[in-house]
Every structure is written in C-alpha cells, then in structure tokens.
Amino acid sequence: MPKLELTNQQIVELVAQLPPEQKRDALLNLAQGASARASQRMAAVEAQIRRVCAERRLDWDKMSQDERESFLDELVHEDRSCGT
C-alpha cells in the first residue's frame, strides 16, 4: 500500500471534515496512542531511576515520597556548582 504524506495542517483539516462521531473516534485513537507511548516512556525512566538508586546503594521502593523528591532534585542538579 502506498504511503500518503500529509502536513499536520492537512490532517487537521481532514479530521475537521469528519462527522462528529468519527471525529471523536479519531481523536480518542490518537489520545490512546499518545497515552501508551507516555506510559512506555515513564516505565523506561522509572527503570533508569531504580538503576541509579541501586548504583548508589539506595532502594527506591523503601524511600518516602520526600526522600524520592530530594534524590531526584539532587540528581537533576548534581552537575551544577553552588555558590559561584
């Protein structure tokens, strides 16, 4: 089957022409796909965080919410020098 190349604007215009029920279905399908990809990304990030915790002899599952937030804050800012 040939692949059809459309711009984002063309896609929006085509969806706008659909009857309301089909438009709703199209948008729900797109949203579900985006949600699935977001869940996959979140799972990958969580696995990386758990690995970094393990490397630092920390147990992510045993950490409180405050400990997790502090750990992530330190992780994000560890390359920054303070006071300069």
Chimera marker file (.cmm) of the C-alpha trace (Angstrom):
<marker_set name="trace">
<marker id="1" x="0.000" y="0.000" z="0.000" r="1" g="1" b="0" radius="0.5"/>
<marker id="2" x="1.456" y="3.410" z="-0.920" r="1" g="1" b="0" radius="0.5"/>
<marker id="3" x="2.285" y="5.794" z="1.900" r="1" g="1" b="0" radius="0.5"/>
<marker id="4" x="0.452" y="9.127" z="1.839" r="1" g="1" b="0" radius="0.5"/>
<marker id="5" x="2.453" y="12.144" z="3.012" r="1" g="1" b="0" radius="0.5"/>
<marker id="6" x="0.370" y="14.904" z="4.614" r="1" g="1" b="0" radius="0.5"/>
<marker id="7" x="1.246" y="18.004" z="6.569" r="1" g="1" b="0" radius="0.5"/>
<marker id="8" x="-0.110" y="18.474" z="10.078" r="1" g="1" b="0" radius="0.5"/>
<marker id="9" x="-2.400" y="21.202" z="8.787" r="1" g="1" b="0" radius="0.5"/>
<marker id="10" x="-3.815" y="18.880" z="6.108" r="1" g="1" b="0" radius="0.5"/>
<marker id="11" x="-4.510" y="16.229" z="8.733" r="1" g="1" b="0" radius="0.5"/>
<marker id="12" x="-6.270" y="18.738" z="10.969" r="1" g="1" b="0" radius="0.5"/>
<marker id="13" x="-8.379" y="19.918" z="8.046" r="1" g="1" b="0" radius="0.5"/>
<marker id="14" x="-9.329" y="16.348" z="7.129" r="1" g="1" b="0" radius="0.5"/>
<marker id="15" x="-10.291" y="15.462" z="10.698" r="1" g="1" b="0" radius="0.5"/>
<marker id="16" x="-12.332" y="18.667" z="10.938" r="1" g="1" b="0" radius="0.5"/>
<marker id="17" x="-14.410" y="17.466" z="7.967" r="1" g="1" b="0" radius="0.5"/>
<marker id="18" x="-15.437" y="14.226" z="9.680" r="1" g="1" b="0" radius="0.5"/>
<marker id="19" x="-18.874" y="13.795" z="11.198" r="1" g="1" b="0" radius="0.5"/>
<marker id="20" x="-18.811" y="14.400" z="14.981" r="1" g="1" b="0" radius="0.5"/>
<marker id="21" x="-18.822" y="10.709" z="15.980" r="1" g="1" b="0" radius="0.5"/>
<marker id="22" x="-15.981" y="9.812" z="13.597" r="1" g="1" b="0" radius="0.5"/>
<marker id="23" x="-14.046" y="12.905" z="14.670" r="1" g="1" b="0" radius="0.5"/>
<marker id="24" x="-14.435" y="11.812" z="18.304" r="1" g="1" b="0" radius="0.5"/>
<marker id="25" x="-13.235" y="8.285" z="17.470" r="1" g="1" b="0" radius="0.5"/>
<marker id="26" x="-10.221" y="9.613" z="15.568" r="1" g="1" b="0" radius="0.5"/>
<marker id="27" x="-9.227" y="11.900" z="18.425" r="1" g="1" b="0" radius="0.5"/>
<marker id="28" x="-9.700" y="9.158" z="21.028" r="1" g="1" b="0" radius="0.5"/>
<marker id="29" x="-7.489" y="6.812" z="18.998" r="1" g="1" b="0" radius="0.5"/>
<marker id="30" x="-4.779" y="9.463" z="18.787" r="1" g="1" b="0" radius="0.5"/>
<marker id="31" x="-5.036" y="10.181" z="22.516" r="1" g="1" b="0" radius="0.5"/>
<marker id="32" x="-4.813" y="6.481" z="23.391" r="1" g="1" b="0" radius="0.5"/>
<marker id="33" x="-1.691" y="6.116" z="21.271" r="1" g="1" b="0" radius="0.5"/>
<marker id="34" x="-0.096" y="9.113" z="22.961" r="1" g="1" b="0" radius="0.5"/>
<marker id="35" x="-1.029" y="7.753" z="26.387" r="1" g="1" b="0" radius="0.5"/>
<marker id="36" x="0.514" y="4.362" z="25.612" r="1" g="1" b="0" radius="0.5"/>
<marker id="37" x="3.755" y="5.991" z="24.468" r="1" g="1" b="0" radius="0.5"/>
<marker id="38" x="3.815" y="8.170" z="27.600" r="1" g="1" b="0" radius="0.5"/>
<marker id="39" x="3.385" y="5.072" z="29.774" r="1" g="1" b="0" radius="0.5"/>
<marker id="40" x="6.256" y="3.358" z="27.977" r="1" g="1" b="0" radius="0.5"/>
<marker id="41" x="8.497" y="6.395" z="28.460" r="1" g="1" b="0" radius="0.5"/>
<marker id="42" x="7.564" y="6.601" z="32.139" r="1" g="1" b="0" radius="0.5"/>
<marker id="43" x="8.381" y="2.915" z="32.647" r="1" g="1" b="0" radius="0.5"/>
<marker id="44" x="11.779" y="3.397" z="30.982" r="1" g="1" b="0" radius="0.5"/>
<marker id="45" x="12.548" y="6.439" z="33.140" r="1" g="1" b="0" radius="0.5"/>
<marker id="46" x="11.498" y="4.589" z="36.286" r="1" g="1" b="0" radius="0.5"/>
<marker id="47" x="13.821" y="1.704" z="35.383" r="1" g="1" b="0" radius="0.5"/>
<marker id="48" x="16.705" y="4.156" z="34.928" r="1" g="1" b="0" radius="0.5"/>
<marker id="49" x="15.963" y="5.831" z="38.267" r="1" g="1" b="0" radius="0.5"/>
<marker id="50" x="15.889" y="2.452" z="40.008" r="1" g="1" b="0" radius="0.5"/>
<marker id="51" x="19.231" y="1.563" z="38.403" r="1" g="1" b="0" radius="0.5"/>
<marker id="52" x="20.834" y="4.828" z="39.559" r="1" g="1" b="0" radius="0.5"/>
<marker id="53" x="19.433" y="4.255" z="43.061" r="1" g="1" b="0" radius="0.5"/>
<marker id="54" x="20.884" y="0.745" z="43.130" r="1" g="1" b="0" radius="0.5"/>
<marker id="55" x="24.283" y="2.070" z="41.999" r="1" g="1" b="0" radius="0.5"/>
<marker id="56" x="24.172" y="4.438" z="44.993" r="1" g="1" b="0" radius="0.5"/>
<marker id="57" x="23.038" y="1.676" z="47.358" r="1" g="1" b="0" radius="0.5"/>
<marker id="58" x="19.542" y="3.132" z="47.716" r="1" g="1" b="0" radius="0.5"/>
<marker id="59" x="16.228" y="1.301" z="47.477" r="1" g="1" b="0" radius="0.5"/>
<marker id="60" x="13.668" y="3.351" z="45.545" r="1" g="1" b="0" radius="0.5"/>
<marker id="61" x="10.807" y="1.232" z="46.875" r="1" g="1" b="0" radius="0.5"/>
<marker id="62" x="11.751" y="1.867" z="50.501" r="1" g="1" b="0" radius="0.5"/>
<marker id="63" x="12.192" y="5.620" z="50.065" r="1" g="1" b="0" radius="0.5"/>
<marker id="64" x="9.489" y="8.004" z="51.255" r="1" g="1" b="0" radius="0.5"/>
<marker id="65" x="7.982" y="10.499" z="48.838" r="1" g="1" b="0" radius="0.5"/>
<marker id="66" x="10.135" y="13.263" z="50.381" r="1" g="1" b="0" radius="0.5"/>
<marker id="67" x="13.271" y="11.122" z="50.030" r="1" g="1" b="0" radius="0.5"/>
<marker id="68" x="12.433" y="10.393" z="46.406" r="1" g="1" b="0" radius="0.5"/>
<marker id="69" x="11.886" y="14.077" z="45.659" r="1" g="1" b="0" radius="0.5"/>
<marker id="70" x="15.157" y="15.019" z="47.366" r="1" g="1" b="0" radius="0.5"/>
<marker id="71" x="17.011" y="12.293" z="45.487" r="1" g="1" b="0" radius="0.5"/>
<marker id="72" x="15.617" y="13.428" z="42.141" r="1" g="1" b="0" radius="0.5"/>
<marker id="73" x="16.376" y="17.074" z="42.943" r="1" g="1" b="0" radius="0.5"/>
<marker id="74" x="19.979" y="16.175" z="43.795" r="1" g="1" b="0" radius="0.5"/>
<marker id="75" x="20.240" y="14.020" z="40.685" r="1" g="1" b="0" radius="0.5"/>
<marker id="76" x="18.992" y="16.795" z="38.427" r="1" g="1" b="0" radius="0.5"/>
<marker id="77" x="21.264" y="19.403" z="39.993" r="1" g="1" b="0" radius="0.5"/>
<marker id="78" x="24.396" y="17.352" z="40.764" r="1" g="1" b="0" radius="0.5"/>
<marker id="79" x="26.384" y="18.860" z="37.883" r="1" g="1" b="0" radius="0.5"/>
<marker id="80" x="25.713" y="22.440" z="38.993" r="1" g="1" b="0" radius="0.5"/>
<marker id="81" x="28.217" y="24.199" z="41.167" r="1" g="1" b="0" radius="0.5"/>
<marker id="82" x="26.615" y="26.125" z="44.007" r="1" g="1" b="0" radius="0.5"/>
<marker id="83" x="27.794" y="29.485" z="45.269" r="1" g="1" b="0" radius="0.5"/>
<marker id="84" x="29.605" y="30.558" z="42.111" r="1" g="1" b="0" radius="0.5"/>
<link id1="1" id2="2" r="1" g="1" b="0" radius="0.2"/>
<link id1="2" id2="3" r="1" g="1" b="0" radius="0.2"/>
<link id1="3" id2="4" r="1" g="1" b="0" radius="0.2"/>
<link id1="4" id2="5" r="1" g="1" b="0" radius="0.2"/>
<link id1="5" id2="6" r="1" g="1" b="0" radius="0.2"/>
<link id1="6" id2="7" r="1" g="1" b="0" radius="0.2"/>
<link id1="7" id2="8" r="1" g="1" b="0" radius="0.2"/>
<link id1="8" id2="9" r="1" g="1" b="0" radius="0.2"/>
<link id1="9" id2="10" r="1" g="1" b="0" radius="0.2"/>
<link id1="10" id2="11" r="1" g="1" b="0" radius="0.2"/>
<link id1="11" id2="12" r="1" g="1" b="0" radius="0.2"/>
<link id1="12" id2="13" r="1" g="1" b="0" radius="0.2"/>
<link id1="13" id2="14" r="1" g="1" b="0" radius="0.2"/>
<link id1="14" id2="15" r="1" g="1" b="0" radius="0.2"/>
<link id1="15" id2="16" r="1" g="1" b="0" radius="0.2"/>
<link id1="16" id2="17" r="1" g="1" b="0" radius="0.2"/>
<link id1="17" id2="18" r="1" g="1" b="0" radius="0.2"/>
<link id1="18" id2="19" r="1" g="1" b="0" radius="0.2"/>
<link id1="19" id2="20" r="1" g="1" b="0" radius="0.2"/>
<link id1="20" id2="21" r="1" g="1" b="0" radius="0.2"/>
<link id1="21" id2="22" r="1" g="1" b="0" radius="0.2"/>
<link id1="22" id2="23" r="1" g="1" b="0" radius="0.2"/>
<link id1="23" id2="24" r="1" g="1" b="0" radius="0.2"/>
<link id1="24" id2="25" r="1" g="1" b="0" radius="0.2"/>
<link id1="25" id2="26" r="1" g="1" b="0" radius="0.2"/>
<link id1="26" id2="27" r="1" g="1" b="0" radius="0.2"/>
<link id1="27" id2="28" r="1" g="1" b="0" radius="0.2"/>
<link id1="28" id2="29" r="1" g="1" b="0" radius="0.2"/>
<link id1="29" id2="30" r="1" g="1" b="0" radius="0.2"/>
<link id1="30" id2="31" r="1" g="1" b="0" radius="0.2"/>
<link id1="31" id2="32" r="1" g="1" b="0" radius="0.2"/>
<link id1="32" id2="33" r="1" g="1" b="0" radius="0.2"/>
<link id1="33" id2="34" r="1" g="1" b="0" radius="0.2"/>
<link id1="34" id2="35" r="1" g="1" b="0" radius="0.2"/>
<link id1="35" id2="36" r="1" g="1" b="0" radius="0.2"/>
<link id1="36" id2="37" r="1" g="1" b="0" radius="0.2"/>
<link id1="37" id2="38" r="1" g="1" b="0" radius="0.2"/>
<link id1="38" id2="39" r="1" g="1" b="0" radius="0.2"/>
<link id1="39" id2="40" r="1" g="1" b="0" radius="0.2"/>
<link id1="40" id2="41" r="1" g="1" b="0" radius="0.2"/>
<link id1="41" id2="42" r="1" g="1" b="0" radius="0.2"/>
<link id1="42" id2="43" r="1" g="1" b="0" radius="0.2"/>
<link id1="43" id2="44" r="1" g="1" b="0" radius="0.2"/>
<link id1="44" id2="45" r="1" g="1" b="0" radius="0.2"/>
<link id1="45" id2="46" r="1" g="1" b="0" radius="0.2"/>
<link id1="46" id2="47" r="1" g="1" b="0" radius="0.2"/>
<link id1="47" id2="48" r="1" g="1" b="0" radius="0.2"/>
<link id1="48" id2="49" r="1" g="1" b="0" radius="0.2"/>
<link id1="49" id2="50" r="1" g="1" b="0" radius="0.2"/>
<link id1="50" id2="51" r="1" g="1" b="0" radius="0.2"/>
<link id1="51" id2="52" r="1" g="1" b="0" radius="0.2"/>
<link id1="52" id2="53" r="1" g="1" b="0" radius="0.2"/>
<link id1="53" id2="54" r="1" g="1" b="0" radius="0.2"/>
<link id1="54" id2="55" r="1" g="1" b="0" radius="0.2"/>
<link id1="55" id2="56" r="1" g="1" b="0" radius="0.2"/>
<link id1="56" id2="57" r="1" g="1" b="0" radius="0.2"/>
<link id1="57" id2="58" r="1" g="1" b="0" radius="0.2"/>
<link id1="58" id2="59" r="1" g="1" b="0" radius="0.2"/>
<link id1="59" id2="60" r="1" g="1" b="0" radius="0.2"/>
<link id1="60" id2="61" r="1" g="1" b="0" radius="0.2"/>
<link id1="61" id2="62" r="1" g="1" b="0" radius="0.2"/>
<link id1="62" id2="63" r="1" g="1" b="0" radius="0.2"/>
<link id1="63" id2="64" r="1" g="1" b="0" radius="0.2"/>
<link id1="64" id2="65" r="1" g="1" b="0" radius="0.2"/>
<link id1="65" id2="66" r="1" g="1" b="0" radius="0.2"/>
<link id1="66" id2="67" r="1" g="1" b="0" radius="0.2"/>
<link id1="67" id2="68" r="1" g="1" b="0" radius="0.2"/>
<link id1="68" id2="69" r="1" g="1" b="0" radius="0.2"/>
<link id1="69" id2="70" r="1" g="1" b="0" radius="0.2"/>
<link id1="70" id2="71" r="1" g="1" b="0" radius="0.2"/>
<link id1="71" id2="72" r="1" g="1" b="0" radius="0.2"/>
<link id1="72" id2="73" r="1" g="1" b="0" radius="0.2"/>
<link id1="73" id2="74" r="1" g="1" b="0" radius="0.2"/>
<link id1="74" id2="75" r="1" g="1" b="0" radius="0.2"/>
<link id1="75" id2="76" r="1" g="1" b="0" radius="0.2"/>
<link id1="76" id2="77" r="1" g="1" b="0" radius="0.2"/>
<link id1="77" id2="78" r="1" g="1" b="0" radius="0.2"/>
<link id1="78" id2="79" r="1" g="1" b="0" radius="0.2"/>
<link id1="79" id2="80" r="1" g="1" b="0" radius="0.2"/>
<link id1="80" id2="81" r="1" g="1" b="0" radius="0.2"/>
<link id1="81" id2="82" r="1" g="1" b="0" radius="0.2"/>
<link id1="82" id2="83" r="1" g="1" b="0" radius="0.2"/>
<link id1="83" id2="84" r="1" g="1" b="0" radius="0.2"/>
</marker_set>
